[in-house]
Amino acid sequence: MNILAVDQGTSATKALVVSDDGTILSVAECPVHPSTPGDGAVEQDPGELLASVMAAGRAAIAQAGVVVHGIGFANQGETVLAWDRATGRPLTTALSWQDRRATSVTDALTGHGDRLAAISGLPLDPYFSAPKLAWLRRHRTTDGVVTTTDTWLLHALTGGFVTDATTASRSMLLDLDTRDWSDEAVEIFGLESADLPEVVGCATPIGTTAAFGPALPVTGLAVDQQAALVGEGCLATGQAKCTYGTGAFLLVTTGAEPRRSTHGLSASVAWDVPGSASYCLDGQSYTAGAAVSWLISMGLLRTVEDLDAVATSVDGTSGVTMVPALAGLGAPHWCPSATGTVEGLDLHTSPAHVVRATLEGLAAQVALLAAAAADDLGGPLLELRVDGGLSRSSFLMQHQADLLQVPIEVFASPHATALGVAALARLGLDPTGKAPEVAGPAPAARYEPRMGADQAAERLARFSAAAERAIAASGRD
């Protein structure tokens, strides 16, 4: 069965036609353009998101030249908007997962943080969708419904009103144990249960669409990072992946029972398929590729292709430490008001030192996430599978292996998310299996640690101290 896999992301929508054995038959991509008007706002045009889905999907099917049997759809996760259910018309722009304006909502709900974490598995932070939904209600409109973008896009494609369990588990409104909406959490955020979409599994028919040509069933749904977890074959407890995209997202599969983190990570549904479900722990650095884009905008780097050459043009950072908190700090610190810091500048500091320090800071953030996951699991990770644009940086990947003190395997395809949601869609068409089946390629590269454990620990301690100073400067107690 050939699957059209649509990956609607922050900066682009990708559409692939994937065959039974995981062979990618075609790839089409349409860029989308988030705007940053200031004061923590990051917004997207819903119309542009839908147009990109339509264009990329049609182009991928046309290029493949084969019969397509079903559609898998992956989404951004925590990006939200208000819209009219009767007409489908957007009533607001879409607030990106990077948007920080809902800090005012989370600040007002601090006293409910522990209870919400117990229900949802998520710490109280504006990164998740419920604070943004509440912010839209308070500051934009009380009309229509407020949902994540997947619900709106799927309504435009199929007429349905649904979201999948993985996306819902990123909201703070889902009871992680029952995988259904929590009336208590909904009430805490001042939202209406009647306005929420139906929560469905990740491998189930939810309707048909003729948006890409002949009518096709939509049978696979997942939030992007969980789709990548599936795509990279991290199906067993303790297997982990990190995607280096706009941000860096580390996920660790924890098995059939939900496990709350005691070390600052969030807990979510990894997948929910007929007959089984699995959970994961995750953490994120909000700026990975976005930090590199910042380096380019500041004139410190010419292009992303120059990263390794510039980073290795100097022997070290010359004492410079960069905390790339350009959109706040996520797990395990959870300080949305933190800003990026660069320490140790002097007259000898060059742009190359800052570029190298930025990559080292990103690797340190991911290493801290992995350490938190290991503490929650009761043992160290044995390896880390990686994907995304920055996984092509050999300097970053080697430094990541050094700080983690475990091997890094680079996924050979840049399309882990699409391959994962294609596997879910295939299962949705033929639900005789009990788990997603992934035929992934062999790793493109493997990086073994070269740095000693003591030196790695010293590097992480230095970064952690700088991160704590960034948090203190933000005014958080």
HELIX and SHEET records of a PDB file:
HELIX    1   1 PRO A   46  ALA A   64  1                                  19    
HELIX    2   2 THR A  103  ALA A  108  1                                   6    
HELIX    3   3 THR A  110  HIS A  112  5                                   3    
HELIX    4   4 GLY A  113  SER A  120  1                                   8    
HELIX    5   5 SER A  129  HIS A  139  1                                  11    
HELIX    6   6 THR A  149  THR A  158  1                                  10    
HELIX    7   7 ALA A  165  ALA A  168  1                                   4    
HELIX    8   8 ASP A  183  ILE A  188  1                                   6    
HELIX    9   9 SER A  193  ASP A  195  5                                   3    
HELIX   10  10 ASP A  224  GLY A  231  1                                   8    
HELIX   11  11 GLY A  289  SER A  297  1                                   9    
HELIX   12  12 VAL A  304  ASP A  306  5                                   3    
HELIX   13  13 LEU A  307  ALA A  311  1                                   5    
HELIX   14  14 PRO A  351  LEU A  377  1                                  27    
HELIX   15  15 GLY A  389  ARG A  392  5                                   4    
HELIX   16  16 SER A  394  LEU A  404  1                                  11    
HELIX   17  17 ALA A  416  LEU A  429  1                                  14    
HELIX   18  18 ALA A  453  ALA A  473  1                                  21    
SHEET    1   A 6 ILE A  24  PRO A  31  0                                        
SHEET    2   A 6 ALA A  12  VAL A  18 -1                                        
SHEET    3   A 6 ILE A   3  GLN A   8 -1                                        
SHEET    4   A 6 GLY A  70  ASN A  75  1                                        
SHEET    5   A 6 LEU A 216  VAL A 223  1                                        
SHEET    6   A 6 THR A 208  THR A 209 -1                                        
SHEET    1   B 3 SER A  35  GLY A  38  0                                        
SHEET    2   B 3 ALA A  41  GLN A  44 -1                                        
SHEET    3   B 3 ALA A  94  LEU A  95 -1                                        
SHEET    1   C 2 VAL A  80  TRP A  83  0                                        
SHEET    2   C 2 VAL A 145  THR A 148 -1                                        
SHEET    1   D 2 VAL A 162  ASP A 164  0                                        
SHEET    2   D 2 GLU A 198  VAL A 200  1                                        
SHEET    1   E 2 LEU A 174  ASP A 175  0                                        
SHEET    2   E 2 ASP A 180  TRP A 181 -1                                        
SHEET    1   F 7 SER A 266  VAL A 273  0                                        
SHEET    2   F 7 SER A 276  SER A 285 -1                                        
SHEET    3   F 7 ALA A 248  GLY A 255 -1                                        
SHEET    4   F 7 ALA A 240  TYR A 244 -1                                        
SHEET    5   F 7 LEU A 384  ASP A 387  1                                        
SHEET    6   F 7 ILE A 408  VAL A 410  1                                        
SHEET    7   F 7 ALA A 445  TYR A 447 -1                                        
SHEET    1   G 2 THR A 321  VAL A 323  0                                        
SHEET    2   G 2 THR A 341  GLU A 343 -1                                        
END                                                                             
